[in-house]
Amino acid sequence: MTGTVRTAYLDTAPLREGDTVALVSPAGPGNEESLQRAVGYYESWGLTVKVGTSVLTPHPRAKYLAGPDDARRQDLVDAWLDPEVDAVVAVRGGYGALRLLDGIDWDRMRGAAARRDGRPKLLTGSSDITALHEAFRAHLDLPTLFCPMAGNNVFRDSELIRDDVRRWLFEPWEGRELIGPKTEIMVRGRASGRFTGGNLSLLAAAMGAPEAAVPAPGILFLEDITEEPYRLDGYLTQLRRSGRLAQATGIVLGSWHECGDLDLVHALMREEFGDATVPVLWEQGFGHDPNALSIPLGVDGVLDATGEEPLLTVGVPA
Protein backbone atom coordinates (compact mmCIF):
# COMPACT_ATOMS: atom_id res chain seq x y z
CA MET A 1 0.00 0.00 0.00
CA THR A 2 2.91 2.38 0.66
CA GLY A 3 3.28 3.44 -2.95
CA THR A 4 -0.33 4.62 -3.16
CA VAL A 5 -0.58 6.41 0.17
CA ARG A 6 0.61 9.83 -0.93
CA THR A 7 -2.01 10.03 -3.67
CA ALA A 8 -4.84 8.09 -2.01
CA TYR A 9 -8.14 9.97 -2.21
CA LEU A 10 -6.58 12.96 -3.97
CA ASP A 11 -8.32 12.25 -7.26
CA THR A 12 -10.73 9.52 -6.15
CA ALA A 13 -13.23 9.93 -3.31
CA PRO A 14 -12.91 7.52 -0.36
CA LEU A 15 -16.53 6.30 -0.66
CA ARG A 16 -19.25 5.90 -3.25
CA GLU A 17 -22.97 5.32 -2.77
CA GLY A 18 -23.52 1.63 -2.13
CA ASP A 19 -20.25 1.19 -0.22
CA THR A 20 -20.29 -0.36 3.25
CA VAL A 21 -19.17 1.24 6.50
CA ALA A 22 -18.74 -0.52 9.83
CA LEU A 23 -19.60 1.39 13.02
CA VAL A 24 -17.45 0.53 16.04
CA SER A 25 -16.87 1.94 19.53
CA PRO A 26 -13.15 1.62 20.33
CA ALA A 27 -13.37 3.99 23.30
CA GLY A 28 -16.31 5.29 25.35
CA PRO A 29 -19.90 4.06 25.46
CA GLY A 30 -22.90 5.44 23.63
CA ASN A 31 -26.52 4.39 23.80
CA GLU A 32 -29.14 2.91 21.52
CA GLU A 33 -30.56 6.31 20.57
CA SER A 34 -27.18 7.79 19.55
CA LEU A 35 -26.23 4.59 17.71
CA GLN A 36 -29.43 4.53 15.68
CA ARG A 37 -28.99 8.22 14.91
CA ALA A 38 -25.49 7.48 13.60
CA VAL A 39 -26.75 4.59 11.49
CA GLY A 40 -29.42 6.86 10.06
CA TYR A 41 -26.92 9.50 8.92
CA TYR A 42 -24.80 7.04 6.97
CA GLU A 43 -27.75 5.21 5.49
CA SER A 44 -29.23 8.52 4.34
CA TRP A 45 -25.98 9.04 2.39
CA GLY A 46 -26.59 5.87 0.42
CA LEU A 47 -24.21 3.65 2.40
CA THR A 48 -24.75 0.18 3.77
CA VAL A 49 -24.08 0.09 7.52
CA LYS A 50 -22.77 -2.75 9.64
CA VAL A 51 -22.64 -2.37 13.43
CA GLY A 52 -20.05 -4.03 15.64
CA THR A 53 -21.47 -6.79 17.83
CA SER A 54 -20.17 -5.20 21.04
CA VAL A 55 -20.92 -1.52 20.40
CA LEU A 56 -23.50 -1.36 23.20
CA THR A 57 -22.00 -4.05 25.48
CA PRO A 58 -21.42 -2.56 28.96
CA HIS A 59 -18.05 -2.95 30.65
CA PRO A 60 -18.44 -4.93 33.89
CA ARG A 61 -16.29 -2.44 35.85
CA ALA A 62 -15.64 0.76 33.94
CA LYS A 63 -18.61 2.83 32.79
CA TYR A 64 -16.22 4.98 30.76
CA LEU A 65 -15.47 2.08 28.39
CA ALA A 66 -17.81 0.76 25.70
CA GLY A 67 -17.35 -2.84 26.79
CA PRO A 68 -14.30 -5.00 27.63
CA ASP A 69 -11.06 -4.36 25.77
CA ASP A 70 -11.16 -7.72 23.99
CA ALA A 71 -14.67 -7.08 22.68
CA ARG A 72 -13.92 -3.54 21.47
CA ARG A 73 -10.68 -4.71 19.88
CA GLN A 74 -12.41 -7.61 18.15
CA ASP A 75 -15.06 -5.31 16.70
CA LEU A 76 -12.36 -3.03 15.31
CA VAL A 77 -10.28 -5.87 13.86
CA ASP A 78 -13.27 -7.77 12.45
CA ALA A 79 -14.53 -4.62 10.75
CA TRP A 80 -11.14 -3.90 9.18
CA LEU A 81 -10.64 -7.50 8.02
CA ASP A 82 -14.16 -7.77 6.56
CA PRO A 83 -13.71 -7.72 2.75
CA GLU A 84 -17.13 -6.08 2.37
CA VAL A 85 -16.23 -3.08 4.53
CA ASP A 86 -14.88 0.05 2.81
CA ALA A 87 -14.55 2.29 5.89
CA VAL A 88 -14.38 1.74 9.64
CA VAL A 89 -16.19 4.53 11.48
CA ALA A 90 -15.75 5.26 15.19
CA VAL A 91 -19.16 6.18 16.59
CA ARG A 92 -17.68 8.26 19.42
CA GLY A 93 -14.52 8.95 21.39
CA GLY A 94 -14.13 9.29 25.16
CA TYR A 95 -11.38 7.07 26.51
CA GLY A 96 -10.07 3.60 25.79
CA ALA A 97 -8.70 3.33 22.23
CA LEU A 98 -5.11 3.34 23.48
CA ARG A 99 -5.87 0.19 25.50
CA LEU A 100 -6.55 -1.80 22.32
CA LEU A 101 -3.31 -1.35 20.41
CA ASP A 102 -1.05 -3.99 21.94
CA GLY A 103 -3.43 -6.83 21.10
CA ILE A 104 -3.75 -6.07 17.37
CA ASP A 105 -2.00 -8.18 14.73
CA TRP A 106 -0.81 -5.38 12.48
CA ASP A 107 0.46 -7.77 9.80
CA ARG A 108 -3.09 -9.07 9.33
CA MET A 109 -4.45 -5.53 9.35
CA ARG A 110 -1.92 -4.52 6.70
CA GLY A 111 -2.94 -7.45 4.53
CA ALA A 112 -6.58 -6.32 4.60
CA ALA A 113 -5.90 -2.62 3.96
CA ALA A 114 -6.66 -2.75 0.23
CA ARG A 115 -10.22 -2.98 -1.02
CA ARG A 116 -11.21 -5.12 -3.96
CA ASP A 117 -10.84 -2.14 -6.31
CA GLY A 118 -7.37 -1.37 -4.96
CA ARG A 119 -8.28 1.71 -2.94
CA PRO A 120 -7.21 1.69 0.71
CA LYS A 121 -9.83 1.26 3.40
CA LEU A 122 -10.55 4.32 5.52
CA LEU A 123 -10.61 4.88 9.28
CA THR A 124 -12.59 7.86 10.61
CA GLY A 125 -12.99 9.41 14.05
CA SER A 126 -11.43 12.03 16.32
CA SER A 127 -10.53 12.85 19.93
CA ASP A 128 -9.55 9.57 21.64
CA ILE A 129 -9.45 7.92 18.21
CA THR A 130 -6.15 9.80 17.78
CA ALA A 131 -4.60 6.64 19.25
CA LEU A 132 -5.84 4.68 16.24
CA HIS A 133 -4.84 7.36 13.74
CA GLU A 134 -1.32 7.21 15.13
CA ALA A 135 -1.29 3.40 15.06
CA PHE A 136 -2.51 3.33 11.46
CA ARG A 137 0.16 5.89 10.56
CA ALA A 138 2.94 3.88 12.17
CA HIS A 139 1.89 0.33 11.28
CA LEU A 140 -0.12 0.69 8.05
CA ASP A 141 1.00 4.02 6.54
CA LEU A 142 -2.55 4.78 5.42
CA PRO A 143 -4.61 7.95 4.99
CA THR A 144 -7.26 8.43 7.68
CA LEU A 145 -9.89 11.09 8.42
CA PHE A 146 -9.91 12.99 11.72
CA CYS A 147 -13.55 14.07 11.85
CA PRO A 148 -16.49 14.57 14.22
CA MET A 149 -18.31 11.35 15.10
CA ALA A 150 -21.93 10.62 14.30
CA GLY A 151 -22.80 9.31 17.76
CA ASN A 152 -21.93 12.64 19.39
CA ASN A 153 -24.34 15.53 19.91
CA VAL A 154 -22.25 17.95 17.82
CA PHE A 155 -22.96 15.80 14.78
CA ARG A 156 -26.67 16.10 15.51
CA ASP A 157 -26.53 19.81 16.28
CA SER A 158 -24.30 21.09 13.47
CA GLU A 159 -25.39 20.90 9.85
CA LEU A 160 -21.96 22.31 8.95
CA ILE A 161 -20.29 19.28 10.55
CA ARG A 162 -22.54 16.80 8.77
CA ASP A 163 -22.06 18.48 5.39
CA ASP A 164 -18.30 18.71 5.87
CA VAL A 165 -17.92 15.04 6.85
CA ARG A 166 -20.07 13.97 3.92
CA ARG A 167 -17.93 15.96 1.50
CA TRP A 168 -14.73 14.37 2.81
CA LEU A 169 -16.26 10.93 2.35
CA PHE A 170 -17.74 11.43 -1.12
CA GLU A 171 -15.47 13.96 -2.85
CA PRO A 172 -11.77 13.77 -3.82
CA TRP A 173 -9.39 15.45 -1.40
CA GLU A 174 -7.04 17.08 -3.90
CA GLY A 175 -6.98 20.86 -3.50
CA ARG A 176 -9.33 21.02 -0.50
CA GLU A 177 -8.76 24.08 1.68
CA LEU A 178 -8.79 23.56 5.45
CA ILE A 179 -8.72 27.09 6.85
CA GLY A 180 -11.39 27.78 9.48
CA PRO A 181 -13.29 31.03 10.02
CA LYS A 182 -11.12 32.07 13.00
CA THR A 183 -7.71 30.94 11.75
CA GLU A 184 -4.82 33.32 12.41
CA ILE A 185 -1.14 33.26 11.51
CA MET A 186 1.02 32.90 14.60
CA VAL A 187 4.35 32.40 12.80
CA ARG A 188 4.88 33.17 9.14
CA GLY A 189 6.43 30.81 6.64
CA ARG A 190 5.68 28.07 4.15
CA ALA A 191 5.86 24.32 4.60
CA SER A 192 4.82 21.10 2.96
CA GLY A 193 4.66 17.56 4.23
CA ARG A 194 2.57 14.71 5.55
CA PHE A 195 -0.36 15.68 7.79
CA THR A 196 -0.04 14.02 11.23
CA GLY A 197 -1.26 14.50 14.79
CA GLY A 198 -4.66 14.99 16.41
CA ASN A 199 -5.50 15.25 20.08
CA LEU A 200 -2.57 16.64 22.08
CA SER A 201 -3.14 14.65 25.27
CA LEU A 202 -3.39 11.37 23.31
CA LEU A 203 -0.16 12.10 21.47
CA ALA A 204 1.52 12.78 24.81
CA ALA A 205 0.04 9.62 26.35
CA ALA A 206 1.64 7.53 23.59
CA MET A 207 5.17 8.74 24.25
CA GLY A 208 7.39 5.69 24.70
CA ALA A 209 5.00 3.39 22.84
CA PRO A 210 6.03 1.63 19.59
CA GLU A 211 3.98 4.01 17.45
CA ALA A 212 5.78 7.05 18.83
CA ALA A 213 9.11 5.53 17.80
CA VAL A 214 8.15 5.74 14.11
CA PRO A 215 9.25 9.17 12.82
CA ALA A 216 6.39 11.51 11.91
CA PRO A 217 7.88 14.35 9.85
CA GLY A 218 5.43 16.79 8.32
CA ILE A 219 2.73 19.26 9.32
CA LEU A 220 1.60 18.56 12.89
CA PHE A 221 -2.02 19.21 13.93
CA LEU A 222 -2.82 19.69 17.64
CA GLU A 223 -6.08 20.25 19.57
CA ASP A 224 -7.66 19.32 22.91
CA ILE A 225 -10.68 19.62 25.17
CA THR A 226 -11.23 20.16 28.94
CA GLU A 227 -7.50 20.39 29.68
CA GLU A 228 -6.36 23.30 31.81
CA PRO A 229 -3.43 25.36 30.47
CA TYR A 230 -0.97 23.81 32.94
CA ARG A 231 -1.84 20.35 31.59
CA LEU A 232 -1.49 21.52 28.00
CA ASP A 233 1.90 22.92 29.05
CA GLY A 234 2.90 19.47 30.30
CA TYR A 235 1.76 17.71 27.14
CA LEU A 236 3.68 20.15 24.94
CA THR A 237 6.76 19.61 27.08
CA GLN A 238 6.45 15.85 26.55
CA LEU A 239 6.20 16.30 22.79
CA ARG A 240 9.13 18.70 22.75
CA ARG A 241 11.39 16.48 24.87
CA SER A 242 10.49 13.41 22.81
CA GLY A 243 11.49 15.15 19.58
CA ARG A 244 8.01 15.11 18.03
CA LEU A 245 7.83 18.90 17.75
CA ALA A 246 11.26 19.03 16.14
CA GLN A 247 10.01 16.73 13.36
CA ALA A 248 7.29 19.20 12.38
CA THR A 249 7.69 21.23 9.19
CA GLY A 250 4.68 23.27 10.29
CA ILE A 251 2.25 23.45 13.23
CA VAL A 252 -1.54 23.79 12.98
CA LEU A 253 -3.32 24.53 16.26
CA GLY A 254 -7.00 23.69 16.32
CA SER A 255 -9.71 24.34 18.90
CA TRP A 256 -9.11 24.30 22.67
CA HIS A 257 -12.71 23.75 23.71
CA GLU A 258 -13.34 24.19 27.46
CA CYS A 259 -9.60 24.41 28.17
CA GLY A 260 -10.00 27.31 30.57
CA ASP A 261 -9.17 30.90 29.68
CA LEU A 262 -8.49 30.90 25.93
CA ASP A 263 -6.23 33.93 26.30
CA LEU A 264 -4.01 31.89 28.62
CA VAL A 265 -3.99 29.02 26.14
CA HIS A 266 -3.03 31.43 23.38
CA ALA A 267 -0.23 32.86 25.54
CA LEU A 268 1.05 29.34 26.22
CA MET A 269 1.09 28.47 22.53
CA ARG A 270 2.81 31.72 21.64
CA GLU A 271 5.43 31.03 24.30
CA GLU A 272 5.96 27.52 22.90
CA PHE A 273 5.83 28.32 19.18
CA GLY A 274 6.30 32.09 18.81
CA ASP A 275 9.99 31.74 17.95
CA ALA A 276 9.53 28.64 15.82
CA THR A 277 11.44 28.37 12.55
CA VAL A 278 8.38 26.75 10.92
CA PRO A 279 4.98 28.31 10.12
CA VAL A 280 2.33 28.09 12.85
CA LEU A 281 -1.44 28.63 12.62
CA TRP A 282 -3.74 29.36 15.55
CA GLU A 283 -7.45 28.34 15.86
CA GLN A 284 -7.71 26.41 12.61
CA GLY A 285 -11.09 25.05 13.70
CA PHE A 286 -10.63 21.29 13.88
CA GLY A 287 -11.05 19.28 17.07
CA HIS A 288 -13.91 19.82 19.53
CA ASP A 289 -15.29 23.09 18.23
CA PRO A 290 -19.13 22.99 17.97
CA ASN A 291 -18.65 23.36 14.19
CA ALA A 292 -15.38 21.42 13.98
CA LEU A 293 -13.83 20.90 10.56
CA SER A 294 -12.53 17.52 9.42
CA ILE A 295 -8.82 16.96 8.78
CA PRO A 296 -7.25 14.28 6.58
CA LEU A 297 -4.21 12.61 8.09
CA GLY A 298 -1.59 10.54 6.32
CA VAL A 299 -1.71 12.63 3.13
CA ASP A 300 0.55 15.44 2.00
CA GLY A 301 -0.33 19.11 1.90
CA VAL A 302 0.92 22.67 2.01
CA LEU A 303 0.77 25.28 4.76
CA ASP A 304 1.35 28.77 3.32
CA ALA A 305 1.46 31.54 5.92
CA THR A 306 3.41 34.03 3.83
CA GLY A 307 0.52 36.16 2.58
CA GLU A 308 -2.19 38.24 4.16
CA GLU A 309 -4.43 35.21 4.63
CA PRO A 310 -3.15 31.73 5.46
CA LEU A 311 -3.65 28.78 3.14
CA LEU A 312 -3.75 25.12 4.17
CA THR A 313 -4.23 22.85 1.20
CA VAL A 314 -4.42 19.09 0.65
CA GLY A 315 -2.02 17.93 -2.05
CA VAL A 316 1.37 19.25 -3.07
CA PRO A 317 1.55 21.23 -6.33
CA ALA A 318 3.89 19.84 -8.98
Sequence and secondary structure as in RCSB ss.txt:
>XXXX:A:sequence
MTGTVRTAYLDTAPLREGDTVALVSPAGPGNEESLQRAVGYYESWGLTVKVGTSVLTPHPRAKYLAGPDDARRQD
LVDAWLDPEVDAVVAVRGGYGALRLLDGIDWDRMRGAAARRDGRPKLLTGSSDITALHEAFRAHLDLPTLFCPMA
GNNVFRDSELIRDDVRRWLFEPWEGRELIGPKTEIMVRGRASGRFTGGNLSLLAAAMGAPEAAVPAPGILFLEDI
TEEPYRLDGYLTQLRRSGRLAQATGIVLGSWHECGDLDLVHALMREEFGDATVPVLWEQGFGHDPNALSIPLGVD
GVLDATGEEPLLTVGVPA
>XXXX:A:secstr
 HHHHTTTTTSS S  TT EEEEE SSS   HHHHHHHHHHHHHTT EEEE TTTT   SS TTSSS HHHHHHH
HHHHHH TT SEEEE   SS GGGGGGG  HHHHHHT B TTS B EEEE GGGHHHHHHHHHHT   EEE   T
TSHHHHH HHHHHHHHHHHHS  TT B   TT EEEE EEEEEEEEEEEHHHHHHTTTSGGGGS   EEEEEEEE
S  HHHHHHHHHHHHHHTTGGGEEEEEEEEEETSS HHHHHHHHHHHHTT SS EEE  SBSS TT B EEESSE
EEEEESSSS EEEES   
